[in-house]
Amino acid sequence: MKYTQTREKNTLTVTFKMDSAEWATFDRRAYDQNKGKYNIPGFRKGHAPKNVIEQHYGKGLFFEDALYIAAQEYYSEFLDKNKKVEPVSRPAIDDKSIAADDKGVTFAVVVTVRPEITLGQYKGLEVKKTPVQKVKPADIDAELSKVQERNARFVEVSDRAVQEGDQVNLDYCGKVDGVAFEGGTAVKQTLTIGSHTFIEGFEEQLVGMNIGDTKDINVTFPKEYHAENLAGKPAVFTVTINGITVKELPALDDEFAKDVSEFDTIKEYKDDIKKNIAERYQKDADNKDESNLVEAVVNATPIDIPDEMIQEQIDQYVEDFKYQLSYQGLNIDNYFKYTNTTMSDLRASHKERAEKAVHTRLVFEEIVKAEKIKASQKAVDAKIKEYAQRIGKPLDELNKELNEGDKYYFENQVITEALLSLLKKENTLA
């Protein structure tokens, strides 16, 4: 087997030449693999000679299969001898390259390969530092309000009608054209007035009702409603108010601080909230700095990225999205139906993100090679130990569960952290 190779950007063409003896071997193998498919009068199935089968079905009957066998073997041998070639797509035989005569057969395999990368500047860059957001009194108040909400209690009200913001307990039965529909009936349902969790106009019509009152509520389902049999249709809900409760927030005083924190006074608690917010703002700024630094380094190395690599990354995003949907009790078909979108829309929405992810990965890999960054076993073990502590699992037990993919993940974490540390050291944030 002889071959020559040519490369144009990310497309590699490997042309293979076989003499007649080599080709005869593959032609015979194709016959051996396929002879059982043909019925020839006078022969048991699978026992007819090659020339007899070709007389019935045409000369060159086994050519395509023989070519496929040869391409598989020769391409595999080529990769074994050329370790630096990194395919990123499945190989394909170039039909226009096929030539056959008495001297042998020539054909070419075309494959998309990993792009050639010339590293740009990744040291000595100057990146603008992100200003750290200052903690404002409103930030502290907002955090306190969240804690108040979590510690609120609901108090029953019996001496007035329903108001905006009340939480009501109600029974209802919905009908369309006088007929009750599936999912339109509930008993002792809880609803906060103003939450807009029910159909538009429903909650507003409950305002002014008293405990024990029954009333018909007229609404219209949205045109884009998920249940097609109800979409755009008018409905009548017969509603009875069973009870009214109002949210009561605790006072922001020292007792509140003692109940919800480790501090004795509201001032100490506020000071701690301020400190935590400041740390969060600092972390946000640090993360933004890191992101900007990575972007500057990556953009310094332009790469002609093969579409196959981008599509493979999009495949991963789509699979991750399907997994997230499954936790919500949905599947991808339901998602497309509810959002009136398609798989093409979903993939298109991930394209820019995928391009950035692949670009970043390729640049990082080149820097790691250039700087000879490696993950020591000690560092990997420390990372695994840290993870075991975080999830509360004994280290010995976790180590027994780890597969090669898991170990590679931790190793990659160590390398990535070392790389980021190098970039922060060798570049300036100002």
Disulfide bonds with the S-S distance in Angstrom:
none
